[in-house]
Amino acid sequence: MKPNRLSTKKHTLRFAVILSALVLTGCASTQSTTSSTSASSASSTVSTVSTSEESGADETDSTGGAMNGTIGSVIEANLSFKNKDFYIDYSTEDTVKIDLSAPKEADGVKVSGSTVTITEAGTYVLSGTLTDGQVIIDAGDEDDVRLVLENASITCTTTAPIYAKNADKVIISLPENTESTVTDTVTGTDGNDALTAAIFAKCDLSVNGTGTLNVNANANDGITSEDKLKITGGVLNITSADDGLVGKDAVLIKDGTVHITASGNGIKSTKSEADKGYVYIGGGTVNITAEQDGIQAETSVLISAGEVNVTAGSGANGEQKTGNAMFGGAQSTTTDETLSTKGIKAEAALDITGGTVTVDSADDSLHSNDSMTVSGGGITVKSGDDGLHADNTLTIEDGTIVVEESCEGLEAIDLTINGGTIDVTASDDGLNAAGSSVDGGFGTAGADTLTVNGGTLTVNASGDGLDSNGALTINGGKVYVSGPTGDDNGTFDCDGVFTINGGVVLGTGSSGMLKTPTTDSKQNTISVSCTGSAGDTVEVKGADGNTLVSVVAPKSFTNVTFSTPDITEGETYTVYVNGTEAASEACSGVVSGATGMGSFGGGPGNMGGQAPNGGMGGQMPNGNGGTPPQMPGNTSDT
């Protein structure tokens, strides 16, 4: 058990503003009728409404997708796309064509050597090759400038190849069956301003279409907007010396396919105002390989649809972790302690309501410095540290979560599971509630809470299976825990009150640190001593011979603890291992069978039959957590 793994840093006012207005219901998401979408995997909390293009491309807003969590109404109100953010057929429009191989001046176009400057609103079709040159957009404050890249190639050895210096919005359109390339060499400047990306915009920037854009950012970032960066289509292949996509106000992705290989962060938003600094993904496919964080937001990360694949810091095995979990957990051996290699990281809130998220990260796979909520979608992670980690609250309402590899699977001060299907493999604790400022440790109950109200939870942990530095409460759901094989940890562990009030619970593990629920639980529990090996089928049957619960054990065990609503006082229950009777026990009260010494603290109500909660014996065990439980197909209850 790790008494105080979590940070207790105080959050600034900007995050309090974001989180103060809780959003309990979703609002509609819309998309252009001309754009393709991959929003079929969206959470049911997000509906789809067509955008009326007749209302005018410059005026019609379409809500980008609602989150059903803790992000706050301030950000939610800004998840919007306009019709002009989506691809529009330009063949019927008045356009200005620019042959970059031999650029000429025209209405709204100035040419000086290899520099092409666009000075007015309009649609400009760029084709050909501009060698060691630059395209500048320097239009009016209210002007929208659309660049249509028709197999254009722009390279520059002295500055940003595309520089949106001034406009209301710049839109880069990628027509079907076209492939364009932008390549830089050094970070340019404009006066005192550094142009830190191959495509650099001081205004809002949108990318749309179905064509391909290759960005070779040899100097710094791939694409940067100092305002909002929106992607609603196209195939973007970005290789960057630092970050891939940067939207200082926000990054919003609605559709398209984005491939990023970054020596820094994959996607980043940096402003700290209440309505800025967030990353939203509501569709499309995003593939990120980053040496640092995959996605990093100064405020919130919001995912409602689409497919997100992240490898950060060379993955879970990219950075070796060592150290004693009892005194700070896994420690990085890297020489640069400031390097962050998390998969998806948010300062304020991380909300996932739909889509598919896959992360392989050297540090935490999903991380929030405050809150995290999962209410839909599918999440699969491998982590060199924690699978899902929130410094404050982690709430799972629905969805599917698979933690294939981790030091600790799920961790937060207050960890609540209300629904969903969760499968965790951990080399230390499976679920850990720790980090409260009122955190007891060494047997003294803290303010941390681990609560299971519903869903299906399968845990394979080499440390404690379910661990709380405060209270551990199971009110419902299905809970299957394979705990440690050594006697220095327990299948269940807490420093406060452990209660089982409902649900189906089956735990297998060692006997040395055995902990059973308190007698004020509302549901009966039986604990028996019996042995088994990895791959054995464990069944619990009632006196009538009916199976109450069964599971395939992923590791060896010497104790079985079980609780179901069907356990009745006075009846005898039998544990079978591979069909052979291994132990039986009559229910004589709320807790029957094998018992331990009790907790070190937590009041008289917590002394009735529990084994010690770990004390000094909470070292991180060796090994990789064993074979994951065969679940749900090989786990049943009746």
N, C-alpha and C positions, 0 to 999 in steps of 0.2 A: 504494500500500500504506500502511496506517495502522499504524505500529509499536506504538502503545500506546493504542488507542482505549478499551479496557475499563477499568473500575474495578478497582483492586486492594485495595479496602476489606476490612478484616477483619470476618468475620461473628461475631456474638455467640454465646454458648454455646447460646442457645435454638434456633438453627438447626442447630447441630451435633447437638443431641439429636434433632431431627426426622429428620435425614438419616443418622443413625448406623445405624438399623435398616432395611436395604433390603428391599423387598417384591418378591419375584421371581415370585409367582403371584397370580392374582386370586382373589377370593372372591365369593360369590353376591350378587346384588342382588335385592331383593324389592319388591313393591308390593301395595297393597291390591287385592283382587279387585273392589272397587267403584269404583276410579279408572281413568280412561283413561290411556294411556301413549304417549309418543313415543320409546320406547327401542329401536325397531326398528333405529336406526342405531348402536346400541352396538357397541363392539368385541367380538370373539369371546371376549375374556378375561373378559367380564362375562356371567354367566348369570342367568336369571330364575327365582325361586322364589315361589310363591304364599304369601301370609300367611294363616295360619289364624285367622280372626276368632273361632272358637269358643274359642280359648285366652284370650280376654279382651282388650278394647281397651286396657286400662291396663297390660297386662303383656307382650304379645308384641312383641318387637323384630324388625325386618326390616332386614337390612343394605342400606344405601343404594346400594351399588355399589362395586366394587373397582377399584383402580388398579394397573396393572402397571408401576410405575416406581420413583421414588426418594423418595416422600413419607414413608415410614417407617411402622412398624406402630402408632405411638402415635396418629396421626391416622386411619389406616385403621380402627382399632377404633371410632372415633367416627362413621363414616359410616353411621348407623343411623336408621331411622324406626320409630315405633310405629304400631299400627293406628289409634290415636286421632288421629294426624297426618293421616290420610286422611278423606275425606268419609264420613259415616255418616248414613243416613236418620233424621231426628229426629221423623218423624210418629208413630212408635210409642213415643217416649220421653215421660217426664214433663218438660214444659217450662214455663217462665214467660214469658208474652208481655208485651212492653213496647211500648206505643204512645208513641213519642217525641213525637208532637204534643201529647199530654196525659198525661204519665207519672204513674203512681200507685204507691204503695208496695205491696209484696207480699212473700211469703216470699223472703228473700235480696235484697230490693231496697229501698233508701232513696232518697227524693226530697227535695231541698232546692232550691227554685226551679227553675233549669234544669240542675241537676246531678243525675245519676242514678248512684247508687253500688250496685254489686253486691258482696255481702259473703259469699256462700256458694258452694260448688261446685254445678254444675248447668248446664243448657242454657237459655239465655235468647234468645228470639226478638225481635229489634228491628225495628220497622217505623215508618213515619211520618217526620216531620221535626222535628229538634231544632235550633232556631235560637239561635245564640250560647249554646250549652250544652256540657256535657261528660259523657261516660260514664266512670266510674272503676270499676276492678275492684280491690277491697281485701278479698281473701279470705284464708283460712288458708294457711300455708306448704305444706301438702300438697294443697291444693284445685286441681282442674282446672275452669276456667270456660270454657264454650263460648258464643260470641256468634254467633247466626245472623242475618245481615243480610238481611232481606226488604224490598228497596227502601227502605232506610233512608237518610236524609240527615242528617248531623251537621256543623254549622259552629260555629266558636268564634273569637272575636276577641281572647281574652285568654290562651289556653293550648292544650294539646294536646286536640283533640276526643275522642280515645280514649286513656285513660291506664291501663295495667295496673300498678297500684302494688304489689300483692302477690298472689301465687298461685304454685302450682307450675308451671302451664302455662296459657296462654290460647290458645284455638283460635277463629279467625274462619272461619266457614263461609259460603259463598256459594251458595245454592240455584240450581238451574237456572232460567233465564229471569228472573232478578232483576238489578237494577242499583242499587248503593248508592254513595254519595258521602261523602267525608270531606274537609273543608276547614278550614285554619287561617289565621291572620293574623300572629301573633307567636309567638315562642318563650316558652313558659310556664315556670313554676318551681313546685317543691314543696319548701319550705324552702330548703336550699342546693343542691338538685338542679335542673338545667335539663332541661326536657322538650323535647328537641331535634328532635322529629318530630311530624307530624300524628297518627300512631299510635305511641305510645311505650310500651314494655313493659320493666319491670325484671326480668321472668322470661322463660322460654322462650315463644316465640310461633310458632304455626303458622297457615297460611292454606290452606284447601282448598275444594273444590266445583267447580262449573262456571259459576257466575254471574259478574257483573262488579263490580269494585270500583274506583272512581275516587278517587285521592288527590291533592288539590291542596294541596301543601305550600308555601305562600307565604312561610313564615318560615325554614325550615331543611330538615331531611331529610323524606323521605316516610314510611317505616316503619322503626322502630329497635327492636331488642331488645338489652338489655344482656347477654343470654345467647345462646341459639341462635335463629335465625330460619329456619323451614322453610316451603317452599311446595310443596304437592303437587297443586295444582289452581287453577282459577279464571282469570279474565282480569283482570289488574291493570294499570290505566293510571295511571302515577305521573308527576306533574310536580313538580319540587322546586327550591327556591331553592338547595339545596346537594346533598347526596347522596340517591340514590333509595332504596336498601335498605341498611341497616346491621345486621349481626349481630355484636356485639362478640366473642362466642365463635366464631360461625361463621354462614355463610349456606349453606343447603342447598336446592337446587331439584330436585325430582323430576319434576314435571309442571306443566301449566298454561301460560298465555301471559302473559308479563310485558313491558310496554312502559314504558320509563323515558326521560324527558327531564330531564336534571339539569344544573344550573349548576355543580355540583361533580363528584363521582365517581358513576358509575352504581350499582355494588355495592361494598360495602366491609366488611371484617372487620379488627378493630383490635387484638385482644389478642395478646400475644407468647409466651404459654405454649406448651409443646410440643404440647399437644392442642387448641389453640385458634387463632383468628386465620386460619381458612382459608375458602375459598369452594369449594363443590362443586356441579357441575351434572351431573345424571344423567338428564335428560329434559326434555321440554317445549320451549318456545320463549322465548328471551330476546332482546329488542331494546332496545339502549341507544344513546342519543345523549347524550353527556356533554361538557361543556366541559373537563373534566380527564380523569383515567383512566376507562376504561370499567369495568374490574373491578380492584380493588386488594385484596390480601391481605397481612396482616402476616407470615404464614407461607407457605401454599401455595395454589395454584389447581389444581383437579382437575376435569377434564371427561371424562366417559365416554360420554355420550349426549346427545341433544337437538340443538337448533339455537340457536346463539349468534351474534348480529349486533351489532357494535359500531362506532360512529363516535365518535372521541375527538378533541377539539381541532379540530373542523371538518374533520377528515380529513387525508389526506396533503398536500394543497395548502393547508391552513389556516394553516400557519406556515412561512414561507420559511426555508430553510436556506442558509447561505453559509459559506465558509471553505475552507482548504487541508486536504485530507484527510491530508496527510503530517504535519501538526502539529495533530492533535486532531480532524480530521474536520469534519462539518457543524456549524455554530454557529447557535444560535437567535437570531433578531432580536427576540424578544419582550423587553419591558422587565421582565417578571417572571420571573427565572431560576429561581425555585423552583416554578413551575407545571409539573406533570407531566401530559403529554397522551399517555400510552401507552394502547394498546388493552386489554391484559390484563397485569397486573403482579403478580409474586409476589416476596416477599423471600427465600424459601428454595427452593421447588421449584414448577415449573409442569409438570404432567403432562396429556397429552391422549391418551386411548386410544380414543376413539370420538366420534361425533356430527359435527356440521358447524359450523365456526367461520369467520366472515367478519369481517374487521377493516379499517377505514379510519381511520388514525390519524396525527396530526401528528408524533408521536415513534414509538418502537419499537412495532410492532404486538403482538408477544408478547415479554415481557421477564421475565427472572428474575435476581435479584441473586446467585443461586448456580447451580442446575441446571435444565435443561429436558429433558424426554423426550417424544417423539411416537412412539406405537406403534400408532396407528390413527386412523380418522376422516378428515375432509376439511377442509383449512385453506386459505383464500384471503385474502390480505392486500395492502393498499396502505399504504405507510409513508413519512412524511417523513424518516425516518432508517433504522433497521434493520428488516428484516422479522421475523426471529426472532433474539433476542439473549439470551445467557446470560453472566453474568460469569465463570462457571467452566466447566461442561460442557454441551454441547448434543449430544444423541444422538437420532438418528432411526432407529427400528426398522421402521416400516411406516406406512401411510397415504398420503394425497395432499396435497402442499403446493404451492401456487401463490403465488409472490410477484410480484404484477403490477407493483408499483412500489416502489422503495426506493433509499436511498443505498447501503447494503450489504444483501445478501439474508439471509445467515445468518452469525452472528458469535459466537464464543466462544473461550476459551483452548484448550479441547480440543473439537474438532468432529468427530463420528463419524457416518457414514452407513452403516447396516447393511442398509437396505431401504427400501421405499417408492418413490413417484414424486414427484420434486421438480422444479419448474420455476421458475427465478429470473430476474427482470429487475432490473438494478441500474445506477444511474448512476455508482457507484464499483465496488468489488470485489463479485463475485458471492458467493463464500464467503471468509470471512476468519478465520483463526486468529491471535488477537493478544490481548495484555493480560497475559501471564504476568509475574510478578515477576522471572523470569529471561528477559527479553525483549530480544533483541539489538538489532535495528534496524540500518539502514544496512549490511546485508550480514552482520551477525554473528548466528549462529543462536541463537534463543531456545528456551524449553522448550515453546512452543506446538505443537499437532499438528492436522493436518487429514488425516483418514483416511476413505477410501471403500472399504467392504468389499462392498457390494451395492446393489441398487436401481437406479433409473433417474434420472439427474441431468442436467438441461438448464439451461445457464447462458447468459444474454445480458448481458454486463457491459461497461460503457464503461471501467472501470478494469481491474484484474487479474481474470481469470476465476476461478481458484482461487488463493488467496493464503495463505501461512502464514509467520509470523515464525519458525517452527521447521521441523519436518518436514512434507513433503507426500507421502502414500502412497496409491496406488491399488492395491487388492488384488483387486477384482472389481467387478461391476455394469456398467452402461452409462453412460458419461460423455460428454456432448456439450457443448462449450464454445465460445461465440462471444465472443472476447476483444476488446480495444480496436482501434480503427482508427488511433489515434495511436501513436507509437513511445515514449511515456513510460511505458507499462505493458505487461504481457505476458499472454498467454492463460493461462500457468501461471507462478507466482512463489513462491519460498520462500527463506528465509535458511538453512535446514538442508538435509538430504538429500531429494532428489526421486526417488522410486522408483515404477515401475509393475511390479507383480508379477502382474497378472491383469486380466481384464475387457476391455471394448471401450471404447476412448477415441478421440474425434475432436475436435480443437481447430482452430478457424480464428481468425486474428487478424493483428495486425501483426508485423513482423519485427524491429523495433528492439530490443526487450528479450526476445528469444527465449530460452526456457529449455527444455531437454530433460532427460530423466531421467539419473540417474547410471548408470555401467556395471555397478553391482552389482544392477541391477534383474533380475528373473527373467523378464521378458517383453520381446520385441523391440519397438522403437519406430522409426518413420521420420518424418522431418521434411523437407518440401520447400517450395521457394519457388514460388508460383503465385498468380495474382490472380483475384478474383471480386467480384461485386457482391451487394448485398442481394437476396434472393430466388433466387439461383442454387442449383442442386442440386449438391452435392459428393458424388462417389462414389469409393470406393477399391476397385480390383479387383486380383485376383491374376493370375498368369501364365495361369491357365486361363480367365480372363474372368469368373469368378464375383465378384459384389459382396460384399465383406467388411463394408462399413459405408457408410451414406449419410445425408445430412442436408441440409435446406434452410437455407442461411446467412442469418441475419437482417440481417447487415451486410457491408460490403465487407471484403476480407482480402487479405493478401499472403503468408501462410504457412498450410500445413496440416500438422498433426502428428497422427499416428494410431498406434494400437497395438491389436492383437488377438491372441488365442492362435494364430491361423492364420499369422502372419508367421514365415517360416522363413528362416534364413540361406542365402544363395545364390540366392534367388528374387527376381524383380523385381516391384514393385508400382506401379500406375499410378493417378494421380488424374485424374478426369474432372470438368469443370465444364460443366453442362448438356449432358452427353453427348459433349463434345469433350475429347480428351486434353490435359491442362494440364501434367503433370509426371510423371516416373517415376523410381524409385530402386531399386537393388538392395540387399537387406538384407545388410550386411557384418558385422554384429555386433549387440550389444544396442541401440546407438543409431546410426542411419545417416542420412546426408543433411545438411541444413543444421544448423550448430552455431553457438554463440556463444562468448563470452569466459570464461564460468564465473562462479561466485559469488565474493563477496569473502571469504567465510569458510566454516567448516563442515568443514575438514579436507581432506586430499588426495583422498579419495574423492568430493568434491563439485566437483572442478575439471575434470572430463572432458567438456567440450563444451557447457557451459551458457552462456547469455548472462547479463549482469549482471541482478540481480533487481530493479532499480528504483532503488536508491540514492536520490538526491535527486529523481528524476523521478516521484514518486508523487502529483502533484497530482490532485485530483478533477476529472475531465474534465467539460466542459459537455455538455448534452443529457440526454435522458430514457432512455437505454439502448437506443433503437431498437425495432424491431418484435420481439416475442418469437419465439423459435424455433418453427417449425411442428412440434410434437412432441406426442404420439408418432406421430400418423398419418403424418407425412412424414419420419420418421426410421426407418431400418431397418438391421438387420445380420443376417448369415447365418453 
